[in-house]
Amino acid sequence: MKHISFFRRAKVLDDKFRTFLMNIISAGVVFNQATEIFLKKQASSEFMQKKEKIRLLERENDSLRREIESALYRQMILPGMRSDILALTEGCDRVINQYEKVILSWSVEKMKLPKDFYETIITLVQETQNCVDALVDAVKAFFDGQVSIDEEVQRCYFKEHVVDQLAFQLKEQIFQKKISLSNQLQMKGFVLALEKISDLAEDAADRLKVISVKHAL
C-alpha cells in the first residue's frame, strides 16, 4: 500500500493536528450534552458550563491552527502540500466555530421549544455529531497513510443527508404548530444553525476527497 505522509519527521506537527481533531470530537460531545440540558433547563448554570467548555475548545483550536501554519513553514513542507493542509485545517475549524456560534445564540435567545420537538432535536444533534465524527475519522485515516478514504467520506455524506432529512422534518413540524409566525421563524433559524454544522463538515469532506486524490497520483 502506498503510504501518504505529510508529517514524516514532524512529530510535533502531527501531535498538534491530532489534538486539533480531538478537540472537534470533544466539542461535539459537549454540544450534544448541552442540547439536552438546554431543552430541559434552558440557559442554566449547567448549560453555561458546557458553553464555556466549547468556547475554550474553540479558542484552543484557533491557537493550534496558527501553530500548525507556523510549523508547516518551519518543517519545509512543499508549498502544494502546505496549502492543502492549511485549507483542510480551516475547513475543519469552521465546524467547531459553528458549534460555538449555535450555543452562544441559544444562551442569548433562551428560546423555549415545544416538548414534542425534543425527540427530533436530540436525534438531529446526535446525527450531526455522527457526521462530524465521520469527517474526523476520514482526516485521521488520510494522515495515517490510508490511500482510499472513500468509506469514511461516504459515511460523512450519508450522515449529512440524514441531518438534512431530520431538519426538513423538524421545519415541517414547526410550521404546522399553532404558534406565532415570529416564533416559527425563530425556531426555523434554530434548525438552520444546527443544520449548518453538518453542511460545513460535508464541505471539509469534499476538500479532503480532492486532496486525497491529488496526493495519491
Salt bridges, closest charged atoms under 4 A:
ASP14 OD2 - ARG18 NE 2.88
ASP15 OD2 - LYS11 NZ 2.78
GLU46 OE1 - LYS41 NZ 3.00
GLU52 OE2 - ARG55 NH2 2.72
GLU58 OE1 - ARG59 NH1 2.22
ASP62 OD1 - ARG65 NH2 3.65
GLU67 OE1 - LYS16 NZ 2.72
ASP84 OD2 - LYS214 NZ 3.07
ASP84 OD2 - HIS215 NE2 2.62
ASP93 OD2 - ARG65 NE 2.99
GLU100 OE2 - ARG59 NH1 3.14
ASP116 OD2 - LYS177 NZ 2.92
GLU127 OE1 - LYS159 NZ 3.12
ASP137 OD2 - ARG155 NH2 2.80
ASP144 OD1 - ARG18 NH2 2.44
GLU195 OE1 - LYS171 NZ 3.21
